[in-house]
Amino acid sequence: MTIDSYIATFPTDVQALLQQVRQTIQQAAPNATETIKYAIPTFVLNGNLVHFAAFKHHIGFYPAPTGIKAFEKELSPYKQGKGSIQFPYDQPLPLELITKIVIYRVKQNAEKKKK
C-alpha cells in the first residue's frame, strides 16, 4: 500500500484534508521519505517523524509524545492521546501548527542521529 492508495479509500472531502496534511508535512520536511507503517501514512527521516490517518470524525496526527509536549499550549484545544492529536473535520486544519511540529520533529530526530 502507498499513501496515495490509502488516501484513495476515503470520501473526496476527507481525501482533500489528508492531501493538505501530506503536503504540509512534505513542505516542512522535504527530505523525509513517505511510507506506510502501522497501516497509516508515515514520514521517515532519521527514524519515524510523524504519522497521520483519517477516522470517522477527525484526522489523527501522531508526532510522538515529545512532539505533543513541545506544543502543549497550542494543541490544548484538540483532543489528545499519549502520542496522538485529533483534528475534527468540522474545524479548519491547523496547518501552520502542523508545520511547526514537523520541523521540531526533524530537529529532534537529527539530534538523536548525532548521538
C-alpha positions, -999 to +999 in steps of 0.1 A: +000+000+000+011+036-007+000+069+008-019+075-025-038+042-023-045+049+014-059+083+007-080+070-022-100+048+002-117+078+018-146+101+006-135+131-015-138+157+012-116+136+036-091+129+007-087+167+003-079+171+040-054+142+040-037+157+010-034+190+028-018+173+058+005+153+035+016+184+015+022+204+047+045+176+061+063+174+027+070+211+027+082+211+063+104+180+059+113+179+022+140+152+028+116+128+046+105+096+029+069+086+026+059+051+036+031+031+053+037+019+089+011+006+113-012+007+083-012+045+081+008+072+062+042+078+078+070+102+071+105+089+080+137+109+084+163+095+108+136+073+122+098+078+123+090+115+120+051+117+120+021+096+111-014+107+101-047+089+094-083+095+088-111+084+111-149+088+112-149+124+127-113+135+126-078+134+112-054+117+136-019+132+137+009+113+155+041+134+161+053+112+190+047+122+227+076+147+225+061+165+196+029+170+215+046+180+248+066+207+230+034+223+217+011+216+246-003+251+247-011+254+210-026+219+210-048+224+241-080+229+221-077+194+205-085+160+219-053+141+225-039+107+234-004+097+245+011+103+211-019+115+191-039+146+183-074+147+168-082+174+143-120+174+139-134+176+103-157+205+113-127+228+121-100+241+098-068+221+099-041+239+119-015+237+090+009+262+105+009+243+137+015+210+119+044+227+101+060+238+134+056+203+149+071+186+119+101+210+119+105+203+156+105+166+150+130+169+121+154+187+145+147+162+173+155+132+150+186+148+137+199+154+173+191+117+181+211+106+150+241+127+161+243+109+194 
